[in-house]
Amino acid sequence: MADIMPVNAIAKLIGKTDKRLWRIIIHYVNRDLEQQDLSKVRRIGVDKTSTKPSHNYVSFFVEMDTNKVVFVTEGKKSSLVQAFKDHLLKHRGDQELI
């Protein structure tokens, strides 16, 4: 449900706190990230978004062939490309193929 509904709405629906649900979501996202295999990634798109008016930026890297987000991080600086590269190498990706 978390991919189609706000966590707060889910919490009210099932009678749990949103904090508890966020802990569960974060646990499973981190578990899946550890198992992420980026060995087949060939094309990456990069974009950023922000929340107004505070302008807190989030950058995301998308595998263009599958339209799946493969890396998300705070900020918008060019140094985030190095952070993605590190993530790619950690998860069996090959920078030379991109």
N, CA and C of each residue as an Amber inpcrd file, in Angstrom:
protein
   294
   0.8210000  -1.2040000   0.0000000   0.0000000   0.0000000   0.0000000
   0.8610000   1.2630000   0.0000000   2.0920000   1.1600000   0.5010000
   2.9140000   2.3570000   0.6700000   3.3090000   2.9960000  -0.6570000
   3.2520000   2.2410000  -1.7380000   3.6170000   2.8530000  -3.0150000
   2.4600000   3.6030000  -3.6670000   1.2500000   3.4870000  -3.0770000
   0.1100000   4.2060000  -3.6650000  -0.6350000   5.0920000  -2.6760000
  -0.2650000   5.0030000  -1.3890000  -0.9620000   5.7890000  -0.3620000
   0.0450000   6.4520000   0.5740000  -0.2970000   7.5960000   1.1350000
   0.5540000   8.1840000   2.1640000   0.6190000   7.2570000   3.3880000
   1.7770000   7.1900000   4.0140000   1.9660000   6.3110000   5.1670000
   1.0050000   6.6740000   6.2960000   0.7480000   7.9490000   6.4950000
  -0.1710000   8.3720000   7.5430000  -1.5810000   7.8060000   7.3180000
  -2.0130000   7.7760000   6.0690000  -3.3330000   7.2230000   5.7510000
  -3.3730000   5.7190000   6.0080000  -2.2870000   5.0230000   5.6720000
  -2.2190000   3.5820000   5.9300000  -2.2680000   3.3180000   7.4290000
  -1.5350000   4.1220000   8.1920000  -1.4930000   3.9600000   9.6490000
  -2.8940000   4.0670000  10.2410000  -3.6500000   5.0490000   9.8010000
  -5.0180000   5.2120000  10.3030000  -5.8930000   4.0340000   9.8950000
  -5.6810000   3.5580000   8.6830000  -6.4820000   2.4570000   8.1620000
  -6.2710000   1.1610000   8.9470000  -5.0170000   0.8880000   9.3330000
  -4.7310000  -0.3850000  10.0050000  -4.5560000  -0.2460000  11.5160000
  -4.6780000   0.9710000  12.0320000  -4.6180000   1.1770000  13.4760000
  -3.2260000   1.0990000  14.0800000  -2.2130000   1.4810000  13.3340000
  -0.8270000   1.5330000  13.8230000  -0.3220000   2.9600000  13.6830000
   0.7840000   3.2710000  14.3300000   1.3480000   4.6170000  14.1970000
   2.1610000   4.7150000  12.9090000   2.2200000   5.9330000  12.3720000
   3.0210000   6.1090000  11.1650000   4.5020000   5.8840000  11.4470000
   4.9600000   6.1810000  12.6720000   6.3630000   5.9220000  13.0230000
   6.6860000   4.4400000  12.9140000   5.7810000   3.6130000  13.4030000
   5.9990000   2.1630000  13.3220000   6.0550000   1.7080000  11.8650000
   5.1530000   2.2080000  11.0460000   5.1430000   1.8300000   9.6330000
   6.4080000   2.2910000   8.9240000   6.8740000   3.5140000   9.2390000
   8.1080000   3.9900000   8.6210000   9.2940000   3.1070000   8.9980000
   9.3450000   2.6410000  10.2520000  10.4350000   1.7420000  10.6560000
  10.3970000   0.4480000   9.8480000   9.2030000  -0.0700000   9.6280000
   9.0550000  -1.3040000   8.8430000   9.4630000  -1.0570000   7.3830000
   8.9890000   0.0270000   6.8040000   9.3220000   0.3480000   5.4080000
  10.8200000   0.5140000   5.2510000  11.4510000   1.2700000   6.1310000
  12.8880000   1.5010000   6.0510000  13.6550000   0.1880000   6.1820000
  13.2100000  -0.6840000   7.0750000  13.8650000  -1.9870000   7.2390000
  13.8820000  -2.7560000   5.9180000  12.7220000  -2.8500000   5.2640000
  12.6330000  -3.6410000   4.0360000  13.3140000  -2.9590000   2.8510000
  13.2740000  -1.6510000   2.7970000  14.0010000  -0.9380000   1.7360000
  15.4990000  -1.1750000   1.8870000  16.0190000  -1.0540000   3.1030000
  17.4490000  -1.2900000   3.3210000  17.8310000  -2.7280000   3.0120000
  16.9870000  -3.6740000   3.3850000  17.2600000  -5.0830000   3.0810000
  17.3250000  -5.3110000   1.5730000  16.3720000  -4.7430000   0.8540000
  16.3750000  -4.9040000  -0.5970000  17.5490000  -4.1870000  -1.2490000
  17.9310000  -3.0430000  -0.7070000  19.0950000  -2.3330000  -1.2460000
  20.3610000  -3.1640000  -1.1340000  20.5170000  -3.8940000  -0.0430000
  21.6970000  -4.7380000   0.1310000  21.7670000  -5.8280000  -0.9270000
  20.6210000  -6.2650000  -1.4230000  20.5650000  -7.3320000  -2.4170000
  20.4930000  -6.8030000  -3.8530000  20.5250000  -5.5030000  -4.0200000
  20.3670000  -4.8860000  -5.3350000  21.4870000  -5.3220000  -6.2830000
  21.1150000  -5.7130000  -7.4900000  22.0790000  -6.1220000  -8.5140000
  21.9940000  -5.1380000  -9.6830000  23.0450000  -4.3690000  -9.8630000
  23.0700000  -3.3660000 -10.9320000  23.9620000  -3.7980000 -12.0950000
  24.2370000  -5.0780000 -12.1960000  25.1560000  -5.5740000 -13.2260000
  24.6230000  -5.3910000 -14.6440000  23.3280000  -5.2480000 -14.8200000
  22.7480000  -5.1100000 -16.1590000  22.4270000  -3.6640000 -16.5220000
  22.7550000  -2.7290000 -15.6670000  22.4590000  -1.3200000 -15.9220000
  23.3710000  -0.7960000 -17.0380000  22.7440000  -0.1770000 -18.0530000
  23.5040000   0.3620000 -19.1860000  23.2250000   1.8430000 -19.4280000
  22.0070000   2.2890000 -19.1230000  21.6350000   3.6820000 -19.3660000
  21.0240000   4.2570000 -18.1020000  21.5280000   5.4280000 -17.6870000
  21.0720000   6.0780000 -16.4560000  20.5890000   7.4890000 -16.7780000
  19.4690000   7.8470000 -16.2050000  18.9750000   9.2150000 -16.2540000
  19.0630000   9.8080000 -14.8570000  19.3560000  11.0950000 -14.7740000
  19.5220000  11.7650000 -13.4870000  18.5910000  12.9760000 -13.4470000
  17.9190000  13.1520000 -12.3200000  17.0550000  14.3180000 -12.1520000
  17.0390000  14.6910000 -10.6790000  16.4930000  15.8520000 -10.4080000
  16.3760000  16.3010000  -9.0200000  15.0020000  16.9280000  -8.8330000
  14.5920000  16.9870000  -7.5940000  13.3410000  17.6490000  -7.2490000
  13.5400000  18.3100000  -5.8960000  12.6760000  19.2250000  -5.5670000
  12.7950000  19.9010000  -4.2800000  11.4160000  20.1430000  -3.6960000
  11.4160000  20.3580000  -2.3930000  10.1850000  20.7550000  -1.7240000
  10.2390000  22.2610000  -1.5430000   9.2280000  22.9320000  -1.9850000
   9.2000000  24.3850000  -1.8320000   8.4820000  24.7130000  -0.5460000
   8.7710000  25.7720000   0.1440000   9.7460000  26.8060000  -0.1680000
  11.1420000  26.5190000   0.3800000  11.3300000  25.4140000   1.0610000
  12.6200000  25.1750000   1.7250000  13.7220000  24.7490000   0.7660000
  13.3730000  24.3200000  -0.4160000  14.3490000  23.9040000  -1.4260000
  15.3010000  22.8240000  -0.9130000  14.7520000  21.8280000  -0.2470000
  15.5290000  20.6490000   0.1210000  15.5270000  19.7230000  -1.0830000
  16.6890000  19.5790000  -1.7200000  16.7670000  18.8250000  -2.9610000
  17.0090000  17.3430000  -2.7190000  16.4250000  16.5420000  -3.6050000
  16.6630000  15.1040000  -3.6680000  17.0000000  14.7930000  -5.1240000
  18.0970000  14.0690000  -5.3240000  18.4880000  13.6550000  -6.6690000
  18.2410000  12.1600000  -6.8050000  17.8060000  11.7700000  -7.9880000
  17.5620000  10.3500000  -8.2000000  18.1190000   9.9130000  -9.5430000
  18.5610000   8.6660000  -9.5640000  19.1810000   8.0530000 -10.7310000
  18.2630000   6.9170000 -11.1680000  17.8700000   6.9400000 -12.4430000
  16.8830000   6.0030000 -12.9560000  17.5060000   5.1580000 -14.0560000
  17.2740000   3.8460000 -13.9920000  17.6830000   2.9590000 -15.0750000
  16.6990000   3.1800000 -16.2210000  17.1820000   3.6960000 -17.3220000
  16.3110000   4.1360000 -18.4010000  15.6050000   2.9890000 -19.1190000
  16.2060000   1.8100000 -19.1640000  15.5850000   0.6870000 -19.8680000
  14.3940000   0.1070000 -19.1140000  14.3940000   0.2230000 -17.8010000
  13.3020000  -0.3380000 -16.9970000  12.4900000   0.7320000 -16.2730000
  12.9500000   1.9790000 -16.3080000  12.3260000   3.0990000 -15.5860000
  12.2910000   2.8760000 -14.0820000  13.2560000   2.1300000 -13.5580000
  13.3370000   1.8970000 -12.1200000  14.3470000   2.8470000 -11.4960000
  13.9720000   3.3990000 -10.3580000  14.9010000   4.2270000  -9.5920000
  15.9060000   3.2910000  -8.9350000  17.2040000   3.5430000  -9.1610000
  18.2350000   2.6630000  -8.6140000  19.0670000   3.3340000  -7.5220000
  18.9560000   4.6690000  -7.3940000  19.7250000   5.3740000  -6.3660000
  19.0740000   6.7160000  -6.1030000  18.9330000   7.0570000  -4.8240000
  18.3660000   8.3420000  -4.4020000  19.2530000   8.9000000  -3.3110000
  19.4960000  10.2100000  -3.3680000  20.3080000  10.8450000  -2.3340000
  19.9030000  12.3070000  -2.1880000  20.1940000  12.8620000  -1.0260000
  19.8880000  14.2730000  -0.7910000  20.8930000  15.1500000  -1.5230000
  20.4250000  16.3080000  -1.9620000  21.2990000  17.2890000  -2.5780000
  21.1470000  17.3460000  -4.0780000  21.9560000  18.2340000  -4.6840000
  21.9100000  18.4050000  -6.1370000  23.2830000  18.7030000  -6.7240000
  24.3330000  18.5270000  -5.9560000  25.6800000  18.8400000  -6.4310000
  26.2010000  17.7650000  -7.3710000  27.1680000  18.1510000  -8.1860000
  27.7490000  17.1940000  -9.1260000  28.4820000  16.0580000  -8.4120000
  28.8570000  16.2550000  -7.1580000  29.5230000  15.2000000  -6.4000000
  28.6120000  13.9970000  -6.1780000  27.3140000  14.1670000  -6.4050000
  26.3830000  13.0610000  -6.2580000  26.6240000  11.9910000  -7.3120000
  27.2230000  12.3780000  -8.4330000  27.5570000  11.3890000  -9.4620000
  28.5900000  10.4110000  -8.9110000  29.5380000  10.9040000  -8.1370000
  30.5200000  10.0240000  -7.5040000  29.8280000   9.1040000  -6.4940000
  28.8650000   9.6180000  -5.7670000  28.1170000   8.7910000  -4.8110000
  27.3720000   7.6820000  -5.5490000  26.7890000   8.0210000  -6.7040000
  26.1230000   6.9860000  -7.5070000  27.1310000   5.9650000  -8.0050000
  28.2820000   6.4210000  -8.4680000  29.3130000   5.5100000  -8.9580000
  29.7070000   4.5180000  -7.8630000  29.9040000   5.0170000  -6.6510000
  30.2480000   4.1430000  -5.5230000  29.1430000   3.1220000  -5.2750000
  27.9010000   3.5750000  -5.3430000  26.7540000   2.6810000  -5.1550000
  26.7120000   1.6320000  -6.2630000  26.9320000   2.0640000  -7.4850000
  26.9310000   1.1660000  -8.6360000  27.9760000   0.0680000  -8.4620000
  29.1880000   0.4390000  -8.0940000  30.2650000  -0.5360000  -7.9340000
  29.9910000  -1.4860000  -6.7760000  29.3900000  -0.9760000  -5.7140000
  29.0640000  -1.8060000  -4.5500000  28.0260000  -2.8760000  -4.8930000
  27.2150000  -2.5980000  -5.9120000  26.1240000  -3.5050000  -6.2660000
  26.3440000  -4.1540000  -7.6320000  27.5900000  -4.5120000  -7.9180000
  27.9970000  -5.3010000  -9.0780000  27.7940000  -4.6000000 -10.4240000
  27.6800000  -3.2860000 -10.4160000  27.5590000  -2.5470000 -11.6570000
  28.9290000  -2.2710000 -12.2580000  28.9540000  -1.9570000 -13.5400000
  30.2020000  -1.6610000 -14.2450000  30.0900000  -0.2810000 -14.8760000
  30.8510000   0.6600000 -14.3460000  30.7770000   2.0390000 -14.8370000
  31.1580000   2.1520000 -16.3150000  31.9610000   1.2410000 -16.8030000
  32.3970000   1.2990000 -18.1950000  31.2660000   0.9490000 -19.1710000
  30.2260000   0.3140000 -18.6880000  29.1080000  -0.0940000 -19.5600000
  28.0240000   0.9690000 -19.6560000  28.1340000   2.0090000 -18.8400000
  27.1080000   3.0570000 -18.8350000  27.5280000   4.1810000 -19.7550000
